[in-house]
Amino acid sequence: EHLAAVTFEDTYSETEQAYYYYPTFSAEVLALHKRKVMLKGYLIPIEPETGYYVLSANPNSSCFFCGEAGPESVVGVMVENATDEMVMDAVLTFRGDLVLNREDMYELNYRILNAEIVSE
């Protein structure tokens, strides 16, 4: 819910010759930048071999990539030690360092680095 406090403006990148959603994070969200956070959501494996997953507020069938939610509803997760639990739509909680992204249109607006699964 806290990460939903962001607005987006359709912005043109001269460098990339493309439009993208430029985020304006609320003060509440900015205060979380580079802080340890815990987030729970549905797992979407993107590149398991590199440890890159997406944590979504919604299951894969209705996630941001399928057009049913906004970019604020997904977080890129970099995991060093994947486990057998890390399958499509598994509901998991991760702890790690939250990093906000405004500039790289090829990355999600939110990322968790040094992520680890938290037992519930």
VENDAGI-V990714 format. One record per residue. N is the residue number from 1. RES is the residue in one small letter. PHI is phi in whole degrees, -180 to 180 (NA if undefined). OMEGA is omega as a letter, one per 20 degrees, with the letter a starting at -180 (NA if undefined). D_LAST is the distance of its C-alpha to the last C-alpha in Angstrom with 2 decimals. Layout:
n res phi omega d_last
N RES PHI OMEGA D_LAST
N RES PHI OMEGA D_LAST
This chain:
n res phi omega d_last
1 e NA a 19.56
2 h -63 a 20.75
3 l -73 r 21.60
4 a -76 a 23.84
5 a -81 a 26.30
6 v -149 r 28.48
7 t -118 a 31.76
8 f -128 r 33.39
9 e -125 r 37.03
10 d -67 a 38.61
11 t -125 a 40.10
12 y -96 r 42.48
13 s -102 r 42.13
14 e -62 a 45.58
15 t -60 a 44.21
16 e -93 a 42.25
17 q 55 a 44.69
18 a -156 r 41.89
19 y -90 r 40.13
20 y -151 r 36.49
21 y -83 r 34.32
22 y -90 a 34.65
23 p -86 r 31.86
24 t -119 a 32.60
25 f -81 r 29.47
26 s -71 r 29.41
27 a -60 r 29.60
28 e -61 r 26.03
29 v -71 r 24.85
30 l -57 r 27.34
31 a -68 a 25.91
32 l -89 a 22.61
33 h -58 r 24.61
34 k 64 r 23.75
35 r -109 r 21.03
36 k -72 r 17.48
37 v -134 r 15.18
38 m -125 r 11.66
39 l -132 r 12.00
40 k -117 r 10.32
41 g -175 r 12.80
42 y -90 a 14.63
43 l -87 r 15.56
44 i -127 r 19.31
45 p -69 r 20.68
46 i -108 r 23.82
47 e -137 a 24.94
48 p -56 a 22.48
49 e -65 r 25.24
50 t -104 a 25.17
51 g 87 a 21.41
52 y -99 r 21.93
53 y -130 r 19.60
54 v -121 r 19.38
55 l -104 a 16.44
56 s -119 r 17.93
57 a -70 a 17.58
58 n -127 r 19.23
59 p -61 a 19.32
60 n -53 a 21.85
61 s -65 r 24.65
62 s -132 a 24.66
63 c -82 a 23.47
64 f -56 a 25.76
65 f -68 r 27.50
66 c -97 r 28.58
67 g 90 a 30.06
68 e -100 a 27.91
69 a -148 a 26.23
70 g -96 a 27.18
71 p -64 r 26.50
72 e -75 a 24.31
73 s -94 r 21.67
74 v -130 a 20.93
75 v -134 r 19.81
76 g -74 a 20.88
77 v -126 r 18.35
78 m -102 a 19.88
79 v -115 r 17.83
80 e -83 a 19.64
81 n -124 r 17.85
82 a -68 r 16.96
83 t -126 r 15.23
84 d -66 r 16.01
85 e -70 a 12.90
86 m -87 r 14.71
87 v -119 a 16.99
88 m -51 r 18.56
89 d 68 r 16.63
90 a -65 r 13.23
91 v -91 a 10.70
92 l -132 r 8.67
93 t -115 r 7.79
94 f -119 r 10.39
95 r -121 r 11.93
96 g 180 a 15.68
97 d -91 r 19.17
98 l -80 r 20.19
99 v -124 r 23.77
100 l -92 a 25.96
101 n -127 r 28.62
102 r -110 a 31.87
103 e -96 a 34.37
104 d -88 a 33.21
105 m -70 r 33.59
106 y -96 r 32.17
107 e -116 r 28.73
108 l -72 a 26.22
109 n -69 r 26.46
110 y -123 r 22.97
111 r -138 r 21.58
112 i -114 r 18.70
113 l -99 a 20.19
114 n 54 a 18.80
115 a -76 r 15.44
116 e -139 r 12.61
117 i -73 r 9.33
118 v -104 r 6.37
119 s -71 r 3.76
120 e -110 NA 0.00
